[in-house]
Amino acid sequence: MTDETIVLFEDEGCRTFLPLTHTRPVCDLRCGIFTLRERVRMLTGMTPAVICRSHLAQAYGVGRWPLTLLSRSAPLTFVNARALDVGWIFDLLDEPAGTVYLTDAGHALLGGPVLLGARLTPWMASAVLPYLLEQRGAAALAELRRIGRLVEIETRLLTFPWDLIALNGEQIVRDVPLVVRQDGWISAADQPPAHPSIVVSNPAHIFIHREARLEPPLALDARDGPIVIDAARIEPFSFIQGPAWIGPGSLIASARIRGETSIGPVCRIGGEVEASVVQGYSNKHHDGFLGHSYLGEWVNIGAMTTNSDLKNTYGTIRMVIEGFGQIDSGILKLGCFLADHVKLGIGVHLNGGAVIGTGSNIFGVHFAPKTIPPFTWGGEVFREYRIQSMIDVARKVMARRKVSMSAEQEEVLRAVFAMTRGDRIGLDGGSGRDEAALRRAEAEAVRAFDLVEASGG
């Protein structure tokens, strides 16, 4: 097993998750406690290689031309980056070389069966690697049909962004055993909280890391699912309902965290959050509601900014998917999707199914448009956000959390800016631009993180 190489690959379906996947491979989207990359490492003890889109390959993958994958004699085990529950991976690792796992696509829009995984010799892998480098999973499967043994597997693939929300609660439940088997974890049944003002319900399903800081009074309610609190700080008057996960280094600031919520590492969360996923390193420190939503990294949400997740008509919510137009999610409750580095000012209201693209800075508007392209700046009037200004702000914000932007990450942002320029046609690209106002908005984005820091974040 030590000679094995696991390779996560993106296929055509990675593009349905834009703009969330503009700046990260789909295997690095969080659903449950882990991303797929993290989950595979936790399950197998092996760090997987990742084949992804060319502009992400240096920052998050094995390079644009990963020929080193073919340089060893041991088989390679390929896993679709949209896989969610990967308990089947051990069966695949035990299969003879040439075995191909396929599964149902899960949605008619994506066509027929999907390549789920394969265990291949290097020469077999060389036949499909050119397709996988271009995210052509269907073409790779067609080639493998000629040379491999096909096995149909019943499992679940992530297909659209709302799957990350709808499946999050049950995936938290599946991920809990991977967390608590590690050192440093204690259930509230084995070691009840010492303070009488920490009220727990169903303590056997509450797992608290020994470095977590719980400041009473608190209420932890695991009657509907487990609660997992990593080395985080939970401030007084917080309420957490399971299933929920609070990541390391995060602060829950007297917040109401309702079930089916994942809070990634180093986040600052206040107000009310329900059935949502926060990728990590993001702030929603003040009052306001976040429901059935997904936040990327380095997002900041201003005070009283709130999203709707339910229509007055109680109808299902539609969402714009790049390449498909408006798609009916079939879901009654669905909130917003904010890509990496989005900043929202105070009092912004978002409709259900709202999507805001990478690097956008939105302020001074009561109701934001339902779809905002990447690198948009403004409110009453929208303009293209200058890429250098956006990167300068991002560097300052990341430095507040003692994180440096790598050269590869900067190149990813510049590549996304270039590839999405057509999405911003019609915005004021610079004529009549209020430079003083732009500078004020950039300073405000940094100041918002500074205020969180000063308040104990």
Disulfide bonds with the S-S distance in Angstrom:
none
